[in-house]
């Protein structure tokens, strides 16, 4: 299923939450941006990136594969990397699809 995902798959879900279930808590990442990338080779999927805002000021996820649950998209395993903190102390994350 991951191979079939495109930026158009995510665009309708900007502003919605993707939930991560951990032993400590349920963290919600809100999708804030979907940005097209530059194609790297002919015939491949159009690259794109996703930007998320986390909901916790205490817990930062390192660059890792995370299983998200979304009410409409279902379960998705996405590699995310932290980019830093937002003004409110939560963390900002990026996922890149090539």
DODO-556678 format. One line per 10 residues: number of its first residue (from 1); for each residue z, x, y of C-alpha. Coordinates in steps of 0.001 Angstrom, whole numbers, plus 500000, padded with zeros to 6 digits. Each point is the difference from the previous one (the first is absolute). Layout:
// DODO-556678
NUM) Z:X:Y | ...
This chain:
// DODO-556678
1) 500000:500000:500000 | 500733:502835:502460 | 496378:501183:499818 | 498791:496629:501266 | 502245:499961:503077 | 498319:500442:503364 | 501154:499859:503599 | 498850:496368:499975 | 502481:499342:497161 | 502882:500983:502289
11) 498854:498817:503448 | 501125:496361:499521 | 503496:501306:499183 | 500661:501935:503217 | 503437:498974:501190 | 501234:498996:496540 | 502638:501650:497825 | 499511:502051:496839 | 503309:500213:498093 | 501325:502985:498063
21) 502855:499397:497568 | 502363:502976:499634 | 503406:500364:498376 | 501570:500171:503480 | 498152:497222:501817 | 496797:498092:500496 | 497976:501763:502699 | 497237:498158:501844 | 497014:501872:501381 | 498061:498007:502604
31) 496280:500760:500098 | 499181:500819:503639 | 496484:501477:499900 | 496933:500309:497794 | 497668:502749:501221 | 496572:500968:498618 | 499457:503641:499080 | 496941:502224:499907 | 497941:499736:496802 | 500178:503237:498034
41) 497174:499397:497514 | 497274:497450:499335 | 500732:497202:497596 | 503779:500194:500212 | 502485:497550:501407 | 500215:499986:503789 | 503165:501983:500787 | 502756:498281:501965 | 503640:500413:500846 | 502956:497647:500244
51) 502914:500375:502390 | 503361:498470:499156 | 503348:499681:501743 | 502992:500163:497692 | 503083:497837:500572 | 502785:502505:499284 | 501448:502565:502371 | 501970:501589:497134 | 497433:500455:497240 | 496829:502067:500379
61) 497467:500036:497176 | 498364:503388:499488 | 496306:500387:499138 | 499924:498077:496752 | 498382:497226:498040 | 501825:496763:500765 | 499607:496626:498312 | 499756:497275:502640 | 500235:496259:499434 | 498044:497754:502333
71) 500036:496188:499773 | 496197:499740:500033 | 498806:503407:498757 | 502532:500352:497174 | 501241:503384:498753 | 498328:503101:501425 | 500773:503671:499326 | 499202:501859:503231 | 500563:503646:500963 | 501745:500057:503391
81) 501105:502846:502248 | 502551:499818:502803 | 498738:500791:503499 | 503274:499884:501917 | 502346:497514:501613 | 499214:497020:502183 | 501924:499383:503232 | 502405:497679:498149 | 500875:502706:497434 | 497945:498579:497129
91) 497344:502156:498349 | 496212:499842:500364 | 497823:500623:496930 | 496334:500556:499212 | 497935:499362:496884 | 496481:501458:499734 | 497331:498603:497685 | 496964:502220:499291
